[in-house]
Amino acid sequence: MKPKNCLIFGASGQIGRNLIRSLTKNNIKVTALTRNIHQKGYILKTQANPGYLEIVEGSIFDYELTKKLFSNADICVNLVGILFEKGKNTFNNIHVEFPKMISKLASIYKLEKFVHLSALGIESAEDSIYAQSKLKGEKEILDNFGRTVIVRPSIVYSVDDNFTTQLMNLLRLLPIFPIYYNGRTKFSPIYCSDLTNSIRKIITDDIKENIIEFAGPEEMSFKDILEKLLLSIEKKRLLLPMPISIARMTAKIFELLPKPLITNDQLKLLKYDNVLSGKHKSNNDFDFDCSSRFEDEVNKYSYMWKNEGEYSKKKVN
């Protein structure tokens, strides 16, 4: 039987790379669009067996190129998203206009399925531009293409993430670490491979649910996460609650940087828990294995932030 072709947008991120491995191992061909094939191509080429991955260079807003890619696709997965705005990469362009465009193309070319990556907690965060753009994008997609599955995960972590790795970088360097809202915001971190294997099952098992929430097996506060990371890298740091007024001022300064550590919009998001809402079906309602535990997985790569580096590695089964 001819392998199905899955068109992936946002393939070079941690979720995209893991998804390519999962799909190609299961006889699904992948076409990946990337802005810079020389920068990202060599990474993507290692993720699949020869013949199962085609890498195309171009902009996600090149309509003619995108239309051509859809003409050869059976399935589309959209992983494109941003945490802060920069230039033309606004929340509206990336989270609303782009999903609207490709969901219309999915309808025109009668794709079997469209899978869209969103986020947990966005329904509650009414004062966050990020969250509201995500919700508006979801609505556009569902209005345009009925055979859509929207995936809403909590924080996704792995050795390739920008969450645990960035936090461990900061915890290694700073003797005092500021926490917002007393670190009470709750998360259910999900391991990247668990999420991508689930997305692959959404495709291969023909799951039709429009919105599925994804969470790992543990519910932890932000302070709990920091304490687990400190334990993992064998550091002791003072976790100091920061008044929100000062946090807003520092965020304004960070926003001037090319890649800000935190923005005022992200501060607003941190007010809201990032756990299962109970309003939609979750990974617990399907045959998905999302059982990887946060501490166990982080311990496999946290040695890079210890004083002895790789010489501090413990044997992990």
N, C-alpha and C positions, 0 to 999 in steps of 0.2 A: 504494500500500500504506500502511495506517495506521502512523504512526511508533510504535515501541515506547516505553514509559514506564519510565524508570529512576528509582527512588526512592533518594535519596542522604542519608545521615546524616553530619554533619560536613562539610557542603558549603562552609562559609565560610572554611575554612583554605586554605593555599596549594595543597594537592593538590586539594581540592574545587573551587576556582575554576578551576584549569587543566583539571580533568576535565570540568566543565560546558562549557567552550569546545570541548573535543575531541568530546564526545558530540553536542552540538547542531549542530555543523558537519557531522556525519555522520547527520543525520535521526533522532536519538534525542531524544525529549522527556524533560525532567528535572523531577522534583518534589523540592524541597529543603526540609528541615525546619530551622528556625533558632529559637533561644531568643528572640531579640529582632529582630523584622523591621525596626524603625526604625533599629537600629544596623547590621545586616548586610544588610538588603534592598537598599539603594541600591548596595552593592558587587556583590551577586550579579546584579542586573538588568542590569549592563553586560556580563555574561559570555555572554549568549545572544541570538539573534535573537528578535524579538517572537513570542509564541505557542509558544515551545519551552521556556519555563521557568515553573514555578509555585512560588511561595515560600509556605510554610506556617509560621505561628508556633506554637510549642509546645514542650513538654518531651519529651525522648527517652523518659522513663519514663511518659508519658501513654499507657497501654495502649489505651484506646478510640480515641484519635486515631491512634495508630500502626497499629492494626488496620484502620481506615478507609483509611489511606494504602496499606496492602498490598493492599487489595481492588481497587485501580486500577493496580497495578504489574505489570510483566512481569519486571523485573530489580531487584535491590537491591544497593547498594554501601554498605558501612559503613566510614567513615573516622574514626570517633570514637575518640579515645585521649588519655591524659594522661601527663605525665612526672613529676608529683608529686601527692600527695593533698591535698585541701582540702575540709573539711566532708563533705558526702555524696558528693562526687566521689572515692570511694576506688578503688583499683585493682580490687578485687573487683566493685564496682558497674559500673564503666565497661568493664572488659576481660573480665568473666566473665558477670555477670547480664544486662547489656544485649544482648550478642551471643547469649546463650542465648535470650532472649525473641524477638528478631527472626528468628533462624534457625528457631525453631518456627513463627513466622508465615509464613516463606517456604515451609515444608513444608505448612502448612494451606492456603495460597492457591496452592500448586503453581506457584511462580515458575519461570521458565526458568533463572535463574542467580542465585547469591549471591556477591558478591565482597567479601572482608574484608581490610582492611589490618592487617598485623601488623608484625614487625620481624626483621631479621637478628640472629643471635647469641644469641637467647633460649634455645636448647637448652643452651648451655654455661653460662649464668649462673644456676647453681643457687641462689646465695645472694642473688639479687635478687628482691624482692617483685614489682617491675614485670615482670620477665621471666617469672616463674612464673605470674603472673596472665594474661599474654598466651598462654602455652602452654595453660593451663586453658581459656581462652576458645576457643582454636582447637579443642580436643577437643570442647567442648560443641557448637560449630557443626557439625563433621563428623559427630558422632553424630546431630544433628537433621536435617541436610539434605545429601544426597549430592551435589547439583549445586552444590557450593561450590568456589571458587578462592580460596585464601589467598595473598595477595601479601606477601612478606617483603623489603622493601627495606633497603639500607644507608642511611646518612644521605642525606636528600633536601634538595637546596639550590636556591635561586632568590632573586631579589630580594625575594620575600615570605616568606622563611623566618625561623626563629628561631635559626638556626645560624650561617651565615656573617655575617649582618647583626649579630647580637649580638657575635660575636667581633671584627668590625671596629670596632664601637663601643668595646669594651674596649681593643683594641689601639691605637686612636687616642688614648685617654685615659691609659692606664697606661704608665709608663716601664719597669716590670718586670712580666712576665706569668708567673704560676705555671703549671707543667705537672705533671700527675700521672703516676705510673709512668714518669717520664722521657720522656713523650710517645711511647712505643713502640706504643701501641694502634693497630691497623691498621683503616682504613676504605676503602670503595670508593664514594665519593660519587656519587649518581646525580642528574642534572638533572631537575627536576620535570616539565617537558614530556615528556621521554623516558618517565618512569614513567606519566604519565597517558595518553599516546598508546598505551602498551602495555596499560593497563587497558581502554582502548576496544577494542583489538584482541582482548583476551580475551573481550569481550562480542560483538563483531561476527563474529569468526572461530570462535566456538563452541569455544573451548579448554576441555578438560575436566580438565586436571591439577589435583589437589587443593591442592598446595603448590608455588609457584614463587618462587625467590629472585631478587632483583634487585640488580645491582651496576653501577656505571659502569665505564668502560674502564681506570681507573687504581686501583692499590692504593697507599694512602699512609698513613704514620703520622700521628698527631695533630700531631706536631712539624712534619712536612712540610706539613700543611695550614696551620698557623700561619705558617710561613715563606712560603708562596705568598700568603697574604692580606697579610702585611707587604709583600711585594714589590709586590703589586697596589695597595696604598694608599700606597706610597712612604714607609714608616716603618721605623725601626730600633728594635727593642726587645730587652731582655734576657729570654730565656726561661729562667726559673729553676725547676729541679725542686723540688717541694715534698714534704717527708716526709709519708707517708700519715697519720701520727698527727696532724700539724698540720692536714692537709687535712680530716680527720674533725671536728676541733674547729671549724674555720671553716664547714664544711657545717652543723653544728648551729646556728650563728648565722644562716646564710642561710635555714635552714628556718623561722625566725620571720617572714620577710618574706612578703608576699602572693604574690610571684612570685620564688622563690629562684633565684639564679644556678646553684647546684648543691646537691644533697641527698646524704646518705650512701648512699642506694640507687643514685643515679646514679654515685657513686664506685665502687660495687661493679661496675656495668655496664662502667665504663671499664677494668676488668681484662681484659675479653674482646674479642678481635678482632671487628670488624663486617664480615666479608668472607664470600664464598661458602663454604658448609660442605662442598659436594660430596655431601651426603646427599640432596638433592632436585634436580630440574631447575631450571635458571636461565634468565634471559632469553637467554642464549647458545644455548639449545636450541630457540628459537622465532624466528619472523620479526619480532623486535622490534628497533627501532633505538635503542639506548641508548649511542650513541657520543660524545655531547657531552663535551668535556674540561673538567675543573674550572677550570683557569686561564683558558681562553678565555671561558667563560660568566661567571665572576666579574668579569673585566675589563670586561664590558659594563655593570656597575652599581656597581663599586667606587669610581668617581669621587666618589660622594656622601660618602666618608670621607677624601678627599684634602683638603689644605689649600685648594686653589683651587675645590673643589666642581665644579659642572658646567663651569666654565671649563677644567678639566683634562682634559675628555673628549677621547679620541682617536677618530678615525674607525674604526669596527669594521665589517667586512664582514658 
